[in-house]
Amino acid sequence: MTDKKDIYANLTQLGGDTKLPNSPEEAVLEKVPNPQEGVQYCVRFTAPEFTSLCPMTGQPDFAHLVIDYVPSDWLVESKSLKLFLGSFRNHGAFHEDCTVSIGRRLVELLDPEWLRIGGYWYPRGGIPIDVFWQTGEAPKSVWIPSQDVPTYRGRG
């Protein structure tokens, strides 16, 4: 097993005052060695108040994001993930681009066994848009819970 002190040695954002990055490109995602390396398990992050900007109007867009992954050698450090997701607040992109870009950036950083992201976007122009992306088949031996985010129903 890895010494826990060594796991956190290279982190630059955890435990200190870190400002929200101005853009996803400026955001620094950090990773730590998986202390349960060799064990298959699922990690879930839920961001129910994700925001970005419409690239055409500059108006805010809101989503509920659910990120599931089966780690290999690395875990994403959660404060860096929070700051990365927060950096989209001033970023103009369509729902599809935001959702898939987040998933791809995490895969690039972590090289996980498997990752999926569900972006459940609130209505824009009266139409909610849900975006789903994953790297392939989930490992059969890992319990992957359903995301269970209901589709938008308004007041109905």
DABEL-V801644 format. One record per residue. N is the residue number from 1. PHI is phi in whole degrees, 0 to 359 (NA if undefined). BURIAL is 1 if it has 16 or more other ideal C-beta (glycine too) atoms within 10 Angstrom, else 0. Layout:
# DABEL-V801644
n = {N	N}
phi = {PHI	PHI}
burial = {BURIAL	BURIAL}
This chain:
# DABEL-V801644
n = {1	2	3	4	5	6	7	8	9	10	11	12	13	14	15	16	17	18	19	20	21	22	23	24	25	26	27	28	29	30	31	32	33	34	35	36	37	38	39	40	41	42	43	44	45	46	47	48	49	50	51	52	53	54	55	56	57	58	59	60	61	62	63	64	65	66	67	68	69	70	71	72	73	74	75	76	77	78	79	80	81	82	83	84	85	86	87	88	89	90	91	92	93	94	95	96	97	98	99	100	101	102	103	104	105	106	107	108	109	110	111	112	113	114	115	116	117	118	119	120	121	122	123	124	125	126	127	128	129	130	131	132	133	134	135	136	137	138	139	140	141	142	143	144	145	146	147	148	149	150	151	152	153	154	155	156}
phi = {NA	284	293	300	299	292	302	263	300	262	285	249	250	289	86	221	280	238	283	294	297	285	204	299	294	278	292	253	273	244	230	231	300	288	289	247	306	92	255	274	205	253	247	236	242	237	239	283	233	292	226	214	243	294	290	265	255	78	283	288	241	233	214	249	259	231	242	242	210	253	289	250	272	230	242	280	283	293	294	294	295	300	292	300	296	296	292	284	304	250	255	265	198	290	306	299	294	301	298	292	298	297	300	294	295	293	296	300	288	259	48	286	296	197	210	221	226	244	251	257	268	283	303	234	64	85	237	286	236	251	235	231	213	211	276	154	290	289	302	295	272	251	285	247	291	292	282	50	266	293	295	295	237	62	267	290}
burial = {0	0	0	0	0	0	0	0	0	0	0	0	1	0	0	0	0	0	0	0	1	0	0	1	0	0	1	0	1	1	1	1	1	1	0	0	0	0	0	0	0	1	1	0	1	0	1	0	0	1	1	1	1	0	0	0	0	0	0	0	1	0	1	1	1	1	1	1	1	1	1	0	0	1	1	1	1	0	0	1	1	0	1	1	1	1	1	1	0	1	1	1	1	1	1	0	0	1	1	1	1	1	1	0	1	1	1	0	1	1	0	1	1	1	1	1	1	1	1	1	1	0	0	0	0	0	0	1	1	0	1	0	1	0	1	0	0	1	0	0	0	0	0	0	0	0	1	0	1	0	0	0	0	0	0	0}
